[in-house]
Amino acid sequence: MPEMPELETIKRSLEPHIKGRRIDDVELLLSRQIKHPSPEEFVSRIKGQRIRELQRRGKYLILVLDNHIFLVIHLRMSGQACYCGPNDSDRKHSRIIFHLDDGARFVFADTRTLGTIYAMREDELSMINGLAELGPEPLSDDFTIEYLKDVLSGKKGKIKSFLLKQNYIAGLGNIYVDECLFLAGINPLRTPDSVTGAEAKKLHACINKVIEDGINDGGTTFRDYRDGVGGKGSHQNNLYAYGRGGQPCRKCGTIMEKIKVGGRGTVYCPKCQKLK
């Protein structure tokens, strides 16, 4: 699933092409991926409106239209939000096509059809549970060391699973959680409440670092992820932990171990991330 760096890259790459453009028509090829309102009302709310602003919240891409309708896109596992120029071929697995006033298209494509899309009034945004319940994001003013210490305090379970919960920290997924835990030297099986104040400070810095590095590299591409103009990310070339089970640790040379935590594949170094 695309995480915060991927969604931020998609937003930035789309902005020069679709911001300010008018949506002249909407082509529904798989209307069941529209979760609200009805397909007919979805088209009615969007058709003829200009894209005033592009936003991102956690793993959600949001297009704000002139009539104050929020087009909310959650890509989930294999979704793509992409720009196709007037002379570009149609994107594979296109599900909803927004025809723009310059002859170009903004396309919601999805191989596995797990993504969702909404056209919401501002007072309806709270209906999207995942969006309404998001916690603060890395790199934001609200994501402070004190905030992280507070939310870790008293929490049981596994810290890997804790960091994946979007109501605590928005935008982190499997890739960047493995990365930040590795850089912070924290074993994924530890409980959140076992993290010391000094470790929390380091973890906070590492979370911000892996997200910033991911954005600077244009995201991580293993299979489906592409930016808004079809480009691949390069952060997969700079990973320390994710996807490196059975390979030597890039810090100490110990073979990285792959386990499952909360049903999610997890890679860590048994030497650099000792279980305390």
Contacts in CASP RR format, 6 or more apart in sequence:
PFRMAT RR
TARGET T0000
AUTHOR 0000-0000-0000
METHOD contacts of the structure
MODEL  1
MPEMPELETIKRSLEPHIKGRRIDDVELLLSRQIKHPSPEEFVSRIKGQR
IRELQRRGKYLILVLDNHIFLVIHLRMSGQACYCGPNDSDRKHSRIIFHL
DDGARFVFADTRTLGTIYAMREDELSMINGLAELGPEPLSDDFTIEYLKD
VLSGKKGKIKSFLLKQNYIAGLGNIYVDECLFLAGINPLRTPDSVTGAEA
KKLHACINKVIEDGINDGGTTFRDYRDGVGGKGSHQNNLYAYGRGGQPCR
KCGTIMEKIKVGGRGTVYCPKCQKLK
1 59 0 8 1.000
1 75 0 8 1.000
1 76 0 8 1.000
1 77 0 8 1.000
1 173 0 8 1.000
1 174 0 8 1.000
2 10 0 8 1.000
2 59 0 8 1.000
2 75 0 8 1.000
2 79 0 8 1.000
2 225 0 8 1.000
3 59 0 8 1.000
3 171 0 8 1.000
3 172 0 8 1.000
3 173 0 8 1.000
3 175 0 8 1.000
3 176 0 8 1.000
3 220 0 8 1.000
4 56 0 8 1.000
4 58 0 8 1.000
4 59 0 8 1.000
4 137 0 8 1.000
4 138 0 8 1.000
4 170 0 8 1.000
4 171 0 8 1.000
4 172 0 8 1.000
4 176 0 8 1.000
4 211 0 8 1.000
4 215 0 8 1.000
5 176 0 8 1.000
5 211 0 8 1.000
5 214 0 8 1.000
5 215 0 8 1.000
5 217 0 8 1.000
5 218 0 8 1.000
5 219 0 8 1.000
5 220 0 8 1.000
5 235 0 8 1.000
6 218 0 8 1.000
6 219 0 8 1.000
6 220 0 8 1.000
6 225 0 8 1.000
6 227 0 8 1.000
7 56 0 8 1.000
7 58 0 8 1.000
7 59 0 8 1.000
7 60 0 8 1.000
7 61 0 8 1.000
7 75 0 8 1.000
7 171 0 8 1.000
8 56 0 8 1.000
8 215 0 8 1.000
9 215 0 8 1.000
9 218 0 8 1.000
9 219 0 8 1.000
9 227 0 8 1.000
9 228 0 8 1.000
9 233 0 8 1.000
10 61 0 8 1.000
10 81 0 8 1.000
10 227 0 8 1.000
10 228 0 8 1.000
11 54 0 8 1.000
11 55 0 8 1.000
11 56 0 8 1.000
11 61 0 8 1.000
13 83 0 8 1.000
13 227 0 8 1.000
13 228 0 8 1.000
13 229 0 8 1.000
13 231 0 8 1.000
14 54 0 8 1.000
14 81 0 8 1.000
14 82 0 8 1.000
14 83 0 8 1.000
14 106 0 8 1.000
14 228 0 8 1.000
14 229 0 8 1.000
15 54 0 8 1.000
17 83 0 8 1.000
17 85 0 8 1.000
17 104 0 8 1.000
17 229 0 8 1.000
18 51 0 8 1.000
18 54 0 8 1.000
18 63 0 8 1.000
18 83 0 8 1.000
18 100 0 8 1.000
18 104 0 8 1.000
18 106 0 8 1.000
19 51 0 8 1.000
19 52 0 8 1.000
19 53 0 8 1.000
19 54 0 8 1.000
20 50 0 8 1.000
20 51 0 8 1.000
20 52 0 8 1.000
21 50 0 8 1.000
21 51 0 8 1.000
21 100 0 8 1.000
21 101 0 8 1.000
21 102 0 8 1.000
21 104 0 8 1.000
21 106 0 8 1.000
22 48 0 8 1.000
22 49 0 8 1.000
22 50 0 8 1.000
22 51 0 8 1.000
22 100 0 8 1.000
22 101 0 8 1.000
23 46 0 8 1.000
23 47 0 8 1.000
23 48 0 8 1.000
23 49 0 8 1.000
23 50 0 8 1.000
23 51 0 8 1.000
23 65 0 8 1.000
23 98 0 8 1.000
23 99 0 8 1.000
23 100 0 8 1.000
23 101 0 8 1.000
23 106 0 8 1.000
24 47 0 8 1.000
24 48 0 8 1.000
24 99 0 8 1.000
24 100 0 8 1.000
24 101 0 8 1.000
25 47 0 8 1.000
25 98 0 8 1.000
25 99 0 8 1.000
26 42 0 8 1.000
26 43 0 8 1.000
26 46 0 8 1.000
26 47 0 8 1.000
26 96 0 8 1.000
26 97 0 8 1.000
26 98 0 8 1.000
26 99 0 8 1.000
27 96 0 8 1.000
27 97 0 8 1.000
27 98 0 8 1.000
27 99 0 8 1.000
28 34 0 8 1.000
28 39 0 8 1.000
28 42 0 8 1.000
28 43 0 8 1.000
28 96 0 8 1.000
29 94 0 8 1.000
29 95 0 8 1.000
29 96 0 8 1.000
29 97 0 8 1.000
30 95 0 8 1.000
30 96 0 8 1.000
30 110 0 8 1.000
30 113 0 8 1.000
31 39 0 8 1.000
31 42 0 8 1.000
32 113 0 8 1.000
33 95 0 8 1.000
33 96 0 8 1.000
33 108 0 8 1.000
33 110 0 8 1.000
33 113 0 8 1.000
33 115 0 8 1.000
33 116 0 8 1.000
33 117 0 8 1.000
34 42 0 8 1.000
34 96 0 8 1.000
34 116 0 8 1.000
34 117 0 8 1.000
34 118 0 8 1.000
34 119 0 8 1.000
35 116 0 8 1.000
35 117 0 8 1.000
35 118 0 8 1.000
35 128 0 8 1.000
36 118 0 8 1.000
36 119 0 8 1.000
36 120 0 8 1.000
36 124 0 8 1.000
36 127 0 8 1.000
36 128 0 8 1.000
37 45 0 8 1.000
37 119 0 8 1.000
41 119 0 8 1.000
42 119 0 8 1.000
45 65 0 8 1.000
45 67 0 8 1.000
45 69 0 8 1.000
45 119 0 8 1.000
46 65 0 8 1.000
46 69 0 8 1.000
46 71 0 8 1.000
46 98 0 8 1.000
46 119 0 8 1.000
49 65 0 8 1.000
49 66 0 8 1.000
49 67 0 8 1.000
49 69 0 8 1.000
50 65 0 8 1.000
50 66 0 8 1.000
51 63 0 8 1.000
51 64 0 8 1.000
51 65 0 8 1.000
51 106 0 8 1.000
52 64 0 8 1.000
52 65 0 8 1.000
52 66 0 8 1.000
53 63 0 8 1.000
53 64 0 8 1.000
54 61 0 8 1.000
54 62 0 8 1.000
54 63 0 8 1.000
54 64 0 8 1.000
55 61 0 8 1.000
55 62 0 8 1.000
55 63 0 8 1.000
55 64 0 8 1.000
56 62 0 8 1.000
57 131 0 8 1.000
57 134 0 8 1.000
57 137 0 8 1.000
57 170 0 8 1.000
58 134 0 8 1.000
58 137 0 8 1.000
58 166 0 8 1.000
58 170 0 8 1.000
58 171 0 8 1.000
59 74 0 8 1.000
59 75 0 8 1.000
59 166 0 8 1.000
59 170 0 8 1.000
59 171 0 8 1.000
60 72 0 8 1.000
60 73 0 8 1.000
60 74 0 8 1.000
60 128 0 8 1.000
60 131 0 8 1.000
61 72 0 8 1.000
61 73 0 8 1.000
61 74 0 8 1.000
61 75 0 8 1.000
61 81 0 8 1.000
62 70 0 8 1.000
62 71 0 8 1.000
62 72 0 8 1.000
62 73 0 8 1.000
63 70 0 8 1.000
63 71 0 8 1.000
63 73 0 8 1.000
64 70 0 8 1.000
64 71 0 8 1.000
65 71 0 8 1.000
68 121 0 8 1.000
68 122 0 8 1.000
69 119 0 8 1.000
69 120 0 8 1.000
69 121 0 8 1.000
70 118 0 8 1.000
70 119 0 8 1.000
70 120 0 8 1.000
70 121 0 8 1.000
70 122 0 8 1.000
70 125 0 8 1.000
71 117 0 8 1.000
71 118 0 8 1.000
71 119 0 8 1.000
72 117 0 8 1.000
72 118 0 8 1.000
72 119 0 8 1.000
72 120 0 8 1.000
72 125 0 8 1.000
72 128 0 8 1.000
72 131 0 8 1.000
73 81 0 8 1.000
73 108 0 8 1.000
73 115 0 8 1.000
73 116 0 8 1.000
73 117 0 8 1.000
73 118 0 8 1.000
74 115 0 8 1.000
74 116 0 8 1.000
74 117 0 8 1.000
75 81 0 8 1.000
75 110 0 8 1.000
75 115 0 8 1.000
76 110 0 8 1.000
76 112 0 8 1.000
76 114 0 8 1.000
76 115 0 8 1.000
76 116 0 8 1.000
77 112 0 8 1.000
77 114 0 8 1.000
77 115 0 8 1.000
77 224 0 8 1.000
78 110 0 8 1.000
78 111 0 8 1.000
78 112 0 8 1.000
78 114 0 8 1.000
78 115 0 8 1.000
78 223 0 8 1.000
78 224 0 8 1.000
79 108 0 8 1.000
79 109 0 8 1.000
79 110 0 8 1.000
79 111 0 8 1.000
79 112 0 8 1.000
79 114 0 8 1.000
79 115 0 8 1.000
79 224 0 8 1.000
80 91 0 8 1.000
80 93 0 8 1.000
80 107 0 8 1.000
80 108 0 8 1.000
80 109 0 8 1.000
80 110 0 8 1.000
80 224 0 8 1.000
80 225 0 8 1.000
80 226 0 8 1.000
80 228 0 8 1.000
80 230 0 8 1.000
81 106 0 8 1.000
81 107 0 8 1.000
81 108 0 8 1.000
81 228 0 8 1.000
82 91 0 8 1.000
82 106 0 8 1.000
82 107 0 8 1.000
82 109 0 8 1.000
82 226 0 8 1.000
82 228 0 8 1.000
82 229 0 8 1.000
82 230 0 8 1.000
83 104 0 8 1.000
83 105 0 8 1.000
83 106 0 8 1.000
83 107 0 8 1.000
83 228 0 8 1.000
83 229 0 8 1.000
84 90 0 8 1.000
84 91 0 8 1.000
84 104 0 8 1.000
84 105 0 8 1.000
84 106 0 8 1.000
84 107 0 8 1.000
85 103 0 8 1.000
85 104 0 8 1.000
85 105 0 8 1.000
86 102 0 8 1.000
86 103 0 8 1.000
86 104 0 8 1.000
88 104 0 8 1.000
88 105 0 8 1.000
90 97 0 8 1.000
90 107 0 8 1.000
91 107 0 8 1.000
91 109 0 8 1.000
92 109 0 8 1.000
92 111 0 8 1.000
93 109 0 8 1.000
93 110 0 8 1.000
93 111 0 8 1.000
94 107 0 8 1.000
94 108 0 8 1.000
94 109 0 8 1.000
95 108 0 8 1.000
95 109 0 8 1.000
95 110 0 8 1.000
95 113 0 8 1.000
96 107 0 8 1.000
96 108 0 8 1.000
96 117 0 8 1.000
97 105 0 8 1.000
97 106 0 8 1.000
97 107 0 8 1.000
97 108 0 8 1.000
98 105 0 8 1.000
98 106 0 8 1.000
98 107 0 8 1.000
98 108 0 8 1.000
99 105 0 8 1.000
100 106 0 8 1.000
108 117 0 8 1.000
111 224 0 8 1.000
118 128 0 8 1.000
120 127 0 8 1.000
120 128 0 8 1.000
125 131 0 8 1.000
125 132 0 8 1.000
126 132 0 8 1.000
130 166 0 8 1.000
133 166 0 8 1.000
133 167 0 8 1.000
134 166 0 8 1.000
134 167 0 8 1.000
134 170 0 8 1.000
134 171 0 8 1.000
135 142 0 8 1.000
135 166 0 8 1.000
135 167 0 8 1.000
135 168 0 8 1.000
135 169 0 8 1.000
135 170 0 8 1.000
136 142 0 8 1.000
136 143 0 8 1.000
136 147 0 8 1.000
136 169 0 8 1.000
136 170 0 8 1.000
137 143 0 8 1.000
137 169 0 8 1.000
137 170 0 8 1.000
137 171 0 8 1.000
138 169 0 8 1.000
138 171 0 8 1.000
138 172 0 8 1.000
138 207 0 8 1.000
138 208 0 8 1.000
138 211 0 8 1.000
139 208 0 8 1.000
139 211 0 8 1.000
139 212 0 8 1.000
143 169 0 8 1.000
143 204 0 8 1.000
143 207 0 8 1.000
143 208 0 8 1.000
144 204 0 8 1.000
145 200 0 8 1.000
145 201 0 8 1.000
145 204 0 8 1.000
148 169 0 8 1.000
148 200 0 8 1.000
148 203 0 8 1.000
148 204 0 8 1.000
148 207 0 8 1.000
149 197 0 8 1.000
149 200 0 8 1.000
151 168 0 8 1.000
151 169 0 8 1.000
151 192 0 8 1.000
152 159 0 8 1.000
152 162 0 8 1.000
152 192 0 8 1.000
152 193 0 8 1.000
152 195 0 8 1.000
152 200 0 8 1.000
153 192 0 8 1.000
153 193 0 8 1.000
154 192 0 8 1.000
154 193 0 8 1.000
155 162 0 8 1.000
155 191 0 8 1.000
155 192 0 8 1.000
155 193 0 8 1.000
156 191 0 8 1.000
156 192 0 8 1.000
156 193 0 8 1.000
157 191 0 8 1.000
157 192 0 8 1.000
158 188 0 8 1.000
158 189 0 8 1.000
158 190 0 8 1.000
158 191 0 8 1.000
158 261 0 8 1.000
158 262 0 8 1.000
159 181 0 8 1.000
159 186 0 8 1.000
159 188 0 8 1.000
159 189 0 8 1.000
159 190 0 8 1.000
159 191 0 8 1.000
159 192 0 8 1.000
159 195 0 8 1.000
160 177 0 8 1.000
160 178 0 8 1.000
160 181 0 8 1.000
160 188 0 8 1.000
160 189 0 8 1.000
160 261 0 8 1.000
160 262 0 8 1.000
160 264 0 8 1.000
160 266 0 8 1.000
161 261 0 8 1.000
161 262 0 8 1.000
161 264 0 8 1.000
162 168 0 8 1.000
162 192 0 8 1.000
163 169 0 8 1.000
163 172 0 8 1.000
163 173 0 8 1.000
163 177 0 8 1.000
163 180 0 8 1.000
163 181 0 8 1.000
163 207 0 8 1.000
164 172 0 8 1.000
164 173 0 8 1.000
164 174 0 8 1.000
164 177 0 8 1.000
164 264 0 8 1.000
166 172 0 8 1.000
169 207 0 8 1.000
171 211 0 8 1.000
172 180 0 8 1.000
172 207 0 8 1.000
172 211 0 8 1.000
174 242 0 8 1.000
174 264 0 8 1.000
174 265 0 8 1.000
174 266 0 8 1.000
175 220 0 8 1.000
175 239 0 8 1.000
175 242 0 8 1.000
176 207 0 8 1.000
176 210 0 8 1.000
176 211 0 8 1.000
176 214 0 8 1.000
176 242 0 8 1.000
177 188 0 8 1.000
178 188 0 8 1.000
178 241 0 8 1.000
178 242 0 8 1.000
178 243 0 8 1.000
178 266 0 8 1.000
178 267 0 8 1.000
178 268 0 8 1.000
179 206 0 8 1.000
179 210 0 8 1.000
179 239 0 8 1.000
179 240 0 8 1.000
179 241 0 8 1.000
179 242 0 8 1.000
180 203 0 8 1.000
180 206 0 8 1.000
180 207 0 8 1.000
180 209 0 8 1.000
180 210 0 8 1.000
181 187 0 8 1.000
181 188 0 8 1.000
181 203 0 8 1.000
181 206 0 8 1.000
181 241 0 8 1.000
181 268 0 8 1.000
181 273 0 8 1.000
182 240 0 8 1.000
182 241 0 8 1.000
182 268 0 8 1.000
182 269 0 8 1.000
182 272 0 8 1.000
182 273 0 8 1.000
183 206 0 8 1.000
183 209 0 8 1.000
183 210 0 8 1.000
183 240 0 8 1.000
184 199 0 8 1.000
184 202 0 8 1.000
184 203 0 8 1.000
184 206 0 8 1.000
185 202 0 8 1.000
185 272 0 8 1.000
185 273 0 8 1.000
186 195 0 8 1.000
186 199 0 8 1.000
186 203 0 8 1.000
186 273 0 8 1.000
187 268 0 8 1.000
187 273 0 8 1.000
187 274 0 8 1.000
187 275 0 8 1.000
187 276 0 8 1.000
188 259 0 8 1.000
188 261 0 8 1.000
188 266 0 8 1.000
188 268 0 8 1.000
188 273 0 8 1.000
189 259 0 8 1.000
189 261 0 8 1.000
189 275 0 8 1.000
190 275 0 8 1.000
190 276 0 8 1.000
194 276 0 8 1.000
195 203 0 8 1.000
213 235 0 8 1.000
213 238 0 8 1.000
214 220 0 8 1.000
214 235 0 8 1.000
217 233 0 8 1.000
217 234 0 8 1.000
217 235 0 8 1.000
217 237 0 8 1.000
217 238 0 8 1.000
218 227 0 8 1.000
218 233 0 8 1.000
218 234 0 8 1.000
218 235 0 8 1.000
219 225 0 8 1.000
219 227 0 8 1.000
219 233 0 8 1.000
219 234 0 8 1.000
219 235 0 8 1.000
220 233 0 8 1.000
220 235 0 8 1.000
220 236 0 8 1.000
220 239 0 8 1.000
220 242 0 8 1.000
221 231 0 8 1.000
221 232 0 8 1.000
221 233 0 8 1.000
221 234 0 8 1.000
221 236 0 8 1.000
222 236 0 8 1.000
225 232 0 8 1.000
225 233 0 8 1.000
226 232 0 8 1.000
227 233 0 8 1.000
240 249 0 8 1.000
240 250 0 8 1.000
240 251 0 8 1.000
241 256 0 8 1.000
241 267 0 8 1.000
241 268 0 8 1.000
241 269 0 8 1.000
242 267 0 8 1.000
243 258 0 8 1.000
243 267 0 8 1.000
244 256 0 8 1.000
244 267 0 8 1.000
245 255 0 8 1.000
245 256 0 8 1.000
245 257 0 8 1.000
245 258 0 8 1.000
245 267 0 8 1.000
246 255 0 8 1.000
246 256 0 8 1.000
246 257 0 8 1.000
246 258 0 8 1.000
247 255 0 8 1.000
247 256 0 8 1.000
248 254 0 8 1.000
248 255 0 8 1.000
248 256 0 8 1.000
249 255 0 8 1.000
249 256 0 8 1.000
249 269 0 8 1.000
249 271 0 8 1.000
249 272 0 8 1.000
251 269 0 8 1.000
251 272 0 8 1.000
252 269 0 8 1.000
252 271 0 8 1.000
252 272 0 8 1.000
254 269 0 8 1.000
254 270 0 8 1.000
254 271 0 8 1.000
254 272 0 8 1.000
256 267 0 8 1.000
256 268 0 8 1.000
256 269 0 8 1.000
257 267 0 8 1.000
257 268 0 8 1.000
257 269 0 8 1.000
257 270 0 8 1.000
258 265 0 8 1.000
258 266 0 8 1.000
258 267 0 8 1.000
259 265 0 8 1.000
259 266 0 8 1.000
259 268 0 8 1.000
260 266 0 8 1.000
END
